Amino acid sequence: MTKGTGFLQLRRGLWAHVRDGRTCLTDAAVLLYICCEADTRTGIWKGAPKALAGELSLSESTARAVLERLEDRGYIRRFPVPGSHHCYPILVHKFLITQGAHAGEQVNALDSSTPNDLRYFPRELNVEEVVGDDGELSVKQDAPQRRMENKEKKTEKYHAAETAPRADPRFRLMHDSFYEAYRAKHGQPPAWSGKDRKALKGFLKDQPHVTSDELRRRYGHFLDSTDHYFRQQGGSLAFFLSNFDKFLSGPILSKGAMEVGNGQTNKFESFSERRRRENAEAFREVHADIDELA
């Protein structure tokens, strides 16, 4: 694996993503590690959650979650082999190739279909002087003028970014919190789509007074609901947010749910369970009468 002299060109925009909540420090650190270890001729790092966990002293579940988030947010593209637990190619999006036939180009990981069929962003014209058809050397564009135009464009883009509305800092926090709650409940990550993320952004914008703790509490009630209709929703984030007020008091229980003591349970009581409970209650009543007679 070629790594050149050991220097890496890094996108400064990564830290802007950390500041506005599009990613977190852990994910950014893992991405930097993958970039440093990637082949400088292809932008590919061969790894897996287990390998990443061993190299960075992370738990395997954390390493797997980080890789899934990085792919979901468009930083990398993974090419795992179904049924295999060995390392597989992981392609870094916008990785700058520094060696080989494509040196100076950036990898377009999102449009690359396989590790052997990589796509690249169009190479920018770097030469300022070109030879014409008549053999005369001519300047295609005045270099100082082109630099001035590029500077003006960057300034306009900067001011546009400054005046654009800031992303709600709660979005990434709540998205990851719901994601982990679903995983803990079902033992696998949710198959959420853009519809769910759009619903969360819209909800946070319309309901700025709702705290993160209250969102977590009610989503927990949604996941613990035993009513058949709500269980069919599969933990959908969009459905939960559109029915947010229904989970104010607690989980929505099915008609077969029962109360035990002063608390509630989501357990379904079968006929045999009800018969055992009634027999136990009758047994306790008989012994209570005997104790009184004694």
GISUL-V133862 format. One record per pair of residues at least 12 apart in sequence whose ideal C-beta (glycine too) atoms are under 8 Angstrom apart, sorted by the first residue. I is the first residue (numbers start at 1). J is the second residue. D is the distance in Angstrom with one decimal. If there is no record, write none. Layout:
BEGIN
i->I j->J d->D
i->I j->J d->D
END
This chain:
BEGIN
i->1 j->37 d->7.8
i->1 j->39 d->4.9
i->2 j->39 d->6.0
i->2 j->40 d->5.1
i->2 j->41 d->5.5
i->2 j->99 d->5.5
i->2 j->100 d->7.8
i->3 j->36 d->7.9
i->3 j->37 d->7.8
i->3 j->39 d->7.7
i->3 j->40 d->5.7
i->4 j->40 d->5.0
i->4 j->98 d->5.6
i->4 j->99 d->5.9
i->8 j->35 d->5.9
i->8 j->36 d->5.7
i->9 j->96 d->5.0
i->9 j->98 d->7.5
i->10 j->32 d->7.3
i->10 j->35 d->7.0
i->11 j->94 d->6.6
i->14 j->28 d->5.8
i->14 j->31 d->7.1
i->14 j->32 d->7.9
i->15 j->28 d->7.6
i->20 j->166 d->6.6
i->20 j->167 d->4.7
i->20 j->169 d->7.7
i->21 j->167 d->5.7
i->21 j->168 d->7.6
i->21 j->169 d->5.0
i->21 j->171 d->6.0
i->21 j->172 d->3.8
i->21 j->173 d->7.1
i->22 j->73 d->6.6
i->22 j->167 d->7.1
i->22 j->172 d->6.5
i->23 j->69 d->7.6
i->23 j->70 d->7.9
i->23 j->73 d->6.3
i->23 j->75 d->7.5
i->23 j->172 d->7.5
i->24 j->172 d->7.1
i->24 j->176 d->7.6
i->26 j->62 d->7.9
i->26 j->66 d->6.3
i->27 j->66 d->5.4
i->27 j->69 d->5.7
i->27 j->70 d->5.8
i->27 j->73 d->8.0
i->27 j->75 d->7.8
i->29 j->56 d->8.0
i->30 j->52 d->6.9
i->30 j->56 d->6.9
i->30 j->63 d->7.7
i->30 j->66 d->4.9
i->30 j->67 d->7.6
i->30 j->70 d->6.9
i->31 j->70 d->6.0
i->31 j->75 d->5.5
i->31 j->76 d->7.3
i->31 j->92 d->7.7
i->33 j->52 d->8.0
i->33 j->55 d->7.5
i->33 j->56 d->6.4
i->34 j->47 d->7.2
i->34 j->76 d->6.8
i->34 j->90 d->6.4
i->34 j->92 d->6.2
i->35 j->92 d->5.7
i->35 j->95 d->6.7
i->38 j->92 d->5.4
i->38 j->95 d->6.1
i->40 j->97 d->6.8
i->40 j->98 d->4.8
i->40 j->99 d->4.7
i->40 j->100 d->7.7
i->41 j->97 d->6.5
i->41 j->99 d->5.0
i->41 j->100 d->3.7
i->41 j->102 d->7.6
i->42 j->91 d->7.8
i->42 j->97 d->7.3
i->42 j->100 d->7.6
i->42 j->107 d->7.5
i->42 j->115 d->7.6
i->42 j->118 d->6.6
i->43 j->91 d->5.9
i->43 j->92 d->4.8
i->43 j->95 d->3.2
i->43 j->97 d->6.4
i->43 j->107 d->4.1
i->43 j->109 d->7.2
i->43 j->118 d->7.7
i->44 j->89 d->5.0
i->44 j->90 d->6.8
i->44 j->91 d->5.4
i->44 j->92 d->7.7
i->44 j->115 d->5.9
i->45 j->89 d->7.7
i->45 j->90 d->5.0
i->45 j->92 d->7.0
i->46 j->87 d->4.6
i->46 j->88 d->6.7
i->46 j->89 d->5.8
i->46 j->90 d->7.1
i->47 j->87 d->5.3
i->47 j->88 d->7.7
i->47 j->90 d->5.7
i->48 j->80 d->7.7
i->48 j->85 d->7.2
i->48 j->86 d->6.9
i->48 j->87 d->4.8
i->48 j->88 d->6.2
i->49 j->61 d->8.0
i->49 j->63 d->4.2
i->49 j->64 d->3.8
i->49 j->67 d->6.1
i->50 j->63 d->7.4
i->50 j->85 d->7.2
i->51 j->87 d->5.5
i->52 j->66 d->7.6
i->52 j->67 d->6.9
i->65 j->180 d->7.6
i->65 j->183 d->7.6
i->65 j->189 d->7.7
i->67 j->90 d->7.4
i->68 j->189 d->6.1
i->69 j->176 d->7.6
i->74 j->93 d->6.0
i->74 j->110 d->6.3
i->75 j->92 d->7.4
i->75 j->93 d->5.8
i->76 j->90 d->5.5
i->76 j->91 d->6.4
i->76 j->92 d->5.7
i->76 j->93 d->6.2
i->76 j->109 d->6.6
i->77 j->90 d->7.4
i->77 j->91 d->4.7
i->77 j->93 d->6.6
i->77 j->109 d->4.2
i->77 j->110 d->6.3
i->77 j->112 d->6.6
i->78 j->90 d->5.2
i->78 j->91 d->7.8
i->79 j->91 d->7.1
i->79 j->114 d->6.9
i->79 j->115 d->5.5
i->89 j->115 d->4.1
i->91 j->107 d->6.4
i->91 j->109 d->4.2
i->91 j->112 d->6.1
i->91 j->115 d->6.6
i->91 j->118 d->7.4
i->92 j->107 d->6.6
i->92 j->109 d->6.4
i->93 j->107 d->6.9
i->93 j->108 d->7.3
i->93 j->109 d->3.8
i->93 j->110 d->5.9
i->94 j->106 d->5.0
i->94 j->107 d->6.8
i->94 j->108 d->7.7
i->94 j->109 d->7.6
i->94 j->121 d->7.5
i->95 j->107 d->4.6
i->95 j->109 d->7.5
i->97 j->120 d->7.7
i->102 j->118 d->7.9
i->102 j->120 d->6.0
i->104 j->123 d->6.5
i->104 j->126 d->7.9
i->105 j->120 d->4.3
i->105 j->121 d->6.7
i->105 j->123 d->5.4
i->106 j->120 d->6.4
i->106 j->121 d->4.5
i->107 j->119 d->7.4
i->107 j->120 d->6.1
i->107 j->121 d->7.9
i->108 j->120 d->5.8
i->108 j->121 d->5.4
i->125 j->140 d->7.7
i->127 j->140 d->7.4
i->128 j->140 d->6.7
i->128 j->141 d->6.8
i->128 j->143 d->4.6
i->128 j->146 d->7.4
i->168 j->201 d->7.0
i->168 j->204 d->4.6
i->168 j->205 d->6.7
i->170 j->204 d->5.4
i->170 j->212 d->5.9
i->171 j->200 d->6.3
i->171 j->201 d->5.9
i->171 j->204 d->5.9
i->173 j->212 d->6.2
i->174 j->200 d->6.5
i->174 j->204 d->7.2
i->174 j->212 d->6.1
i->174 j->215 d->5.6
i->174 j->216 d->7.8
i->175 j->197 d->6.8
i->175 j->200 d->6.1
i->177 j->212 d->7.3
i->177 j->215 d->7.7
i->177 j->216 d->5.7
i->178 j->190 d->8.0
i->178 j->200 d->7.8
i->178 j->215 d->8.0
i->178 j->216 d->8.0
i->178 j->219 d->5.6
i->178 j->237 d->5.9
i->179 j->192 d->7.8
i->181 j->216 d->7.2
i->181 j->219 d->6.1
i->181 j->220 d->6.6
i->181 j->223 d->6.4
i->182 j->223 d->7.1
i->182 j->235 d->4.9
i->185 j->223 d->4.9
i->185 j->235 d->7.1
i->186 j->235 d->7.0
i->190 j->234 d->7.9
i->190 j->235 d->5.8
i->190 j->237 d->7.5
i->192 j->236 d->7.8
i->192 j->237 d->5.8
i->195 j->238 d->5.2
i->196 j->236 d->6.7
i->196 j->237 d->3.9
i->196 j->238 d->4.8
i->197 j->237 d->7.8
i->198 j->238 d->7.9
i->199 j->237 d->6.3
i->199 j->238 d->3.9
i->199 j->241 d->5.0
i->199 j->242 d->7.2
i->200 j->237 d->6.1
i->200 j->241 d->6.5
i->203 j->241 d->4.5
i->203 j->244 d->7.4
i->207 j->244 d->8.0
i->218 j->240 d->7.7
i->218 j->244 d->6.3
i->218 j->247 d->4.2
i->218 j->248 d->6.9
i->219 j->240 d->5.9
i->219 j->247 d->7.7
i->221 j->247 d->4.0
i->221 j->250 d->5.4
i->221 j->251 d->4.7
i->221 j->252 d->7.7
i->222 j->235 d->7.3
i->222 j->240 d->4.8
i->222 j->243 d->7.9
i->222 j->247 d->5.2
i->222 j->251 d->7.6
i->223 j->235 d->6.0
i->224 j->251 d->4.0
i->224 j->266 d->6.1
i->225 j->247 d->7.5
i->225 j->251 d->4.4
i->225 j->252 d->4.2
i->225 j->253 d->7.1
i->225 j->266 d->7.8
i->226 j->251 d->6.8
i->226 j->252 d->7.6
i->226 j->253 d->5.3
i->226 j->254 d->4.5
i->226 j->256 d->8.0
i->226 j->257 d->5.8
i->226 j->266 d->4.4
i->226 j->268 d->7.2
i->227 j->252 d->4.6
i->227 j->253 d->6.4
i->227 j->254 d->4.9
i->228 j->254 d->6.2
i->230 j->252 d->5.4
i->250 j->264 d->7.1
i->251 j->264 d->8.0
i->251 j->266 d->6.2
i->253 j->266 d->6.1
i->254 j->268 d->6.9
i->256 j->268 d->4.5
i->256 j->269 d->6.4
i->257 j->269 d->7.9
END
